[in-house]
Amino acid sequence: MHIARHTFGNIAGDTIHPFMLQKLYRHSDLKTTLNYQANFIHKEADDALDSVVNF
């Protein structure tokens, strides 16, 4: 279950609104959701790698 939760967080990235994620994760505090989801948002690093490697 833990791996599934992290996989979902990684796929969701920043495409799902934080309030919806809060409901989906069943977090009582939005700050918990934002802190948790911050671990899965790597857009800046991905863009930097893409500019160098350009896949």
Phi, psi and omega in degrees: 000321181298316180295320178298319180296317179290324177297316177299314180301320180292317179292319181296322180049237177246025183270341180253134181302139182305325179294323177291319177299321178302317178294316182294320179281345184062040174276138179279337182239131180298326179301323178299315180297314181296318178295318180296312185289335179300335178291345187247000182258111184231030186302316182297316179294319178298317179296320179297316178296319179298324181291335179269311186272324178053063179289000000 
